[in-house]
């Protein structure tokens, strides 16, 4: 048995969040065993099997690593001035993205690499074990390909977002031809999904359909930014095109909520509603109606939307605390949305999903036998402390794929 295959027993767990329906999603006085990259056993501490090594976590809480299913980490530059202007009352619009496009194009590969490496390391220290990130600050064929290559070195999932905004100096129709043609052709081998910013100031319904049609023709998963700045077609298009998720969802009608709920009926794989509370706060927009979505039966995820313009944070714990304190979610609901919800939004909640290098992986987002050993120990007796003590750095230890990284 090699060191990588040694079994590790974590016990003296005061509260274990499993997200496993079989045990109600949470166990008290629990233990678990890691073998290689996956969880081998979960149960009551008094029934734990023998293992090669043992770590007593000291009556602390253990939960899955955060799954951050929506970020924009390949960028350069700073938009502090834009943030301060919003705080002084200026209304947010999508146009600020072009500021980051200019800075990203001007940056060297080493600068882009160092920035995403630092951000992912910060996220890991905060308990995040799975990160999706997007292109979208290059907006030319060469720059989008470069961004995808940089992202693949650090992210667990890479999404093509050529349809972020129309870059300065481009005709909208000609740029859309480029996104759905040569740009997608070049980037497709490097990504697993295609996203589009369906919003006023970005891409309207007709343009969004063209992007989604192009993605579907290449058998790439679909995602949408939708309903962030006002009511619009984003949610309905996401459901119609079988998108993995529609993200932001700050403005939704009853018909939008019904569509999200019904997308899961009949055992079919539906569309996740991903809320981005840090972005809502930073843009001074209404917080997404997570309580309404959950009560209706929608599947909800929480993500950071880390980007330099509207949500410059990698802290999933902050987003969870905000969801509990200001969005009406319970601690259990928020933790589930930030772990299993994110995994569902990325298609990673079942065994056999493939990473950016095409390798089959165990499921993420839960702690159960067979799932990937992605977990965190809190310096607290329960997950409730994430909201009870907001802003405190409570993540004490992190394992990803069975390897301790913090």
N, C-alpha and C positions, 0 to 999 in steps of 0.2 A: 504493500500500500504506500503510495507516494504521499508527500506532504500535502499536495493539492487535494488528495482524496481522503485525508484524515477527517474523522467525524468530530464535530464540535458541539458540545452541549451548552446552551445558554439557559440557565435556570435562575431561581429567585426573582422571577418576573412578577411584579405586582399586578400588572394589567397588560394583556397581550391583545392588540387589535389584529384580527386575522382577515377580516372582510370575507370570511367563509360562511355562507348561509347555513352550513351544516352545524355550526356551533353558535349561531346567532351573531357572529362577527366580532365577538370579544370574549376573552377568557380571563378569569382571575386566578392568581397563584399558579402560574403556568410555566412551561418550559418548551424548548424546541431544540431540534438537532439539525445541524447543517452537515451535509456530505457533498464535497466538491462544490459545484456551483448552485446547488438546489437545497430546498428544505426536505429533510427526510422524515421528520416526525414532529408532531405538535400535540400537546396535551397537558394534563395536570402535572404539576411539578413532582408530586409524589409517585407518579407512574413513569417517570422518565427512564429511558433505557441507558445503558452504559455507553460511553463515547471515549474517543482517544484523548480528548481534552475537554476541560470544563471551564466556563466563565460564569461566575455568579454576578448578576447585574446589580445586586444590591437593592432589591425591592424597588426597582424602577420600571417604568413603562417601556414596552417595545411595540413598534408599529412598522408597517411597510415603509420603505423609502418613498419619498415623494416622487410622483410622476408628473413632470412639468411638460404638458402636452402642447404648449404654445409659447415659443420664444423667437426672437430675432437677434441672434448673437453675433452674426458676421457683419461687423460695421466698424467704422472709425469716426472720430469726431465727437463733438459735444453740442448739446442743445439746451444748456442751462438757461440761456437768455429766453428761449421760447417758453420754458417752464415758468420762469419768473413772470413773464408777460401774462401767462394764463392765470397765475396766482393773483395778478393785479386786475384780472377781469377780462382779458382778451379771450375770445371764443376759439376753441380748438377747431382746426380744419386739417384735412389730409395733406395739404401742401407742404408742410414742414418736412415730409419724408425726403423731398428732393435735396434738402440741405445735407442730410446724411448720405444720399447717393453721391453727391459731389465729393464729400470727404472720403467715402469708401473707395471711390474710383482713384483718388489721389494717393491712397495709402499703399504701402508695399505689402507683399505677402507676409513678411515677418511681423509687421504691425497687426494685421488682421489675425494672424495665428496667435500672437501673444495675448490679444484682447479676449478672444473666445476661450483660450486656455484658462485665463484668469477668472472669467465669469463662471465657467463650469466648475472650477475649483471652489469658488465661493459658494456656489449652489450645493456642492457636495458637503461642505462644512455645515450647511444648514439642513442636511438630511435628504437632499435630492439625489436619487440614484438613477433616474431615467430622464433624459432631456431630448425633446424634439426641438429642432431649430429650422429656420427658413432662410432661403436666399431672399432677394428682393431689394437689396441696396446696391446692386450692380446695374441692372436694367439695360444691359447690352449682352450680346451672345458671349463674348469673352469674359465679361465681368461676372455674369451669372454662373458660368462654368467654374470660374475661379472661386466664387463664394461656395459653391457646392463642394468643391474639393476641400476647402478649409473646414467646412462644417462636418464633413465625413470623418475628419480626424478626431473629433471630440464628441459629437452628438450620437444618440442612439437611433434617431430618425431624422431624415433630411427631407424638407418639403420645398418644392419649386414655387416661388412667388414672383415670377416675372410680371404678373398682373397685380402689382402693388399700387403704383400710380403711373401715369404717363410721364416719362422724364421730360425735363425742360427742353424746349426746342424741337419736339417731335410731334408729328401729326398723329392724332389718336387712332385713326383707322390704320395707318401704316404701322404704328407701333403694335397694335393688336395683331396684325398679320405676322409681325416678327415673333411675338410671344407664342402664338399658336403654331408657328412654322419653324423657322431655323433655330430659334432659341430653345423651344421645347425639344426639338430633335437633338440638340447638343447636350442638353441637361438631363434628359430622360434616363440615360444609363446610370446616373449618379444619385437619383432620388427615388422615393417610393410613393410620393403624393404630389398633387398640384393644388395650390391655394389661389384664391382670388379675392381681392378687396372689393366687395360689392357694396358700394356706398356713394353718396353724393361727393363729388370731388375726386372720385376714383373711377370705378367701372359700373355702368348701368346694367340693367337686366339683359339686354341684347348682347352686350360685350361679355358679361359673365357666362351666358350660355355658350358662347363661342369657346371660351377657355375650358369650361367643363366638358363640352363635346370633344375637344382636342385631348383632354386628359383621359376621358373614357375610351377614346379610340386607341389609345396606347396602353390601356388596361392599368392605368395608374389610379390610385385612390384619390378621392376628391375631399377637399376641405374648403371652408368659406370663412372669411371675415364678413359678418352680416349684422345688420340692425344695430350698429354702434351709435350712430349720430341721430337716428330717427327711424321711423317706420319705413320699411322697404321690402323688397322681394327676396332678401337673402335667405331667410329661414325656409320659405317655400321652395326655393331653388335647391337648397341643400337636401331637403327631403326628396324632392323629385329626382335628383341625380344620385341618390344613395350615398351622399357624402358621409364620411366618418364623423364629422363634427361641423357645427356652425358656431363660431366663436364671437363673443361680445354679447349678443342678444340682449341689449339694454332696452330695446323698444320692441315689444312683441304683442300682437293681437291675440284674441282668443283662438282665431283660426290658426295662427302660428303655433300656439301651444298644442292645440289638437293635432296638428300635423306632426310635431315632434313625438308626441305620445303614440300616435297611431303608426309611426314608422317602425315601432317595435312589436306590433301585434302579429299574431300568427307564427311566432317563432322566428321571424325574420330579423336580420341584423339592421338596426335602425341608426338614427343620427343623434349624436350626443350634443347637448347644449353646454358649451363651455363658457363659464363666466370668468371675467378677468377683473377682479375687484380693485387691484392696485392701479390699473389703467383708468377705471371709472373715477377713482379718487383724484388721480393726477390730471385728468381732463375736465374735472368738475362736472361730470355727467351723472345722471341718476344711476345708482347701483342696480345692476341687473336683477330681475325679479326671481331670484333663486327659489325663494319660498313658494311662490306661485307655480313655478315649473315642477318642483318636487311634489307638491300637493296634487298636481294634475297627473303625475306618474311619469314625467320625463326623466331621462337619464342625464345627470348633471356632472360636469367635471369642473375643477378649479385649476387655473394655470396663472403664471405670473405675467405673460406677455412681455418679458424683459426686452426692452429696446431703449435707445437713447433719447427718444422724444416724448413718449407718453407713459412709460412704466419702467423706469430704470432701477429695477430690483430683481434679484434672484431669489428672494425670500418667500418660499411657499408657506412658511409658518406665519408670516405677516398676512398673506392672503387668506389663510385658514382663520386666523383670529378676526379679520375683517368680516369674513363670511358669517361667523358666529355672532359677533358683537353688533353688526350693522345690517346684515342681510337676512336674519331670521333663521339661519340654519342651526341645527344642533351640532354639538362637537362631533358626534358620531357621523352625522351626514357630511360635515365639512371634511373630516379626515378621509372618509370613503371617497368623496369627490376628488380629493387631491391625490389619491393613490389609485384605487381601482377605477374610479371614473376617468382619470387621465389615461390609464392603460386601455380602457375600452375605446376611448377617443382615438387612440393610436393603433388599435387592432392588436394590442400586445397582451390582452388578458387571457389568452388561450395558448397552450403549448404549441410550438411549431412556428410561431411568427419568425420572420427573418430580419436580422439586423442590417445595417448599411453595407455590410460586406457579404450578405447573402447567407449567413450562418443561422441555422435554426436555433431558437432560444426557448427556454422554459417561460411560462407565463410570468408576468410581473403584476404588481399592484395588490397582491394578497400574500398572506403567510399561511401556507397549507402544504401538505406533502406534494412534491413534484414541482412547486413554483420555484422560480429563481430566488436565491437567497439574497434578496435586496431588503435591507431593514435598517432601522435606526433605534438607538436607545436614547430615551429622554432622561435628562437629569431632573426627573419629576415622577411621582407615583402614578400619574394617570395622564391620558391625552388631554383631559380638560384643562390642564395647566397651559396648554398652547394659547387658549383664550383668556384663562384666568390671570395669566401673567404675560400679557401681550408685549411683544418687543424684546423679550428676554431670550438669549441664546441657549435654548434648552437642549439642543442635540448634543449628546455626549459621545456617541460612537456610531459609526456607519459601516455596514457591510454591503458590498456590491458583488453579485455573482459569487458569494461565499468568501470574498477577500475583504479583510478589514482595511478601510481606507481612511478612517479617522479614529 
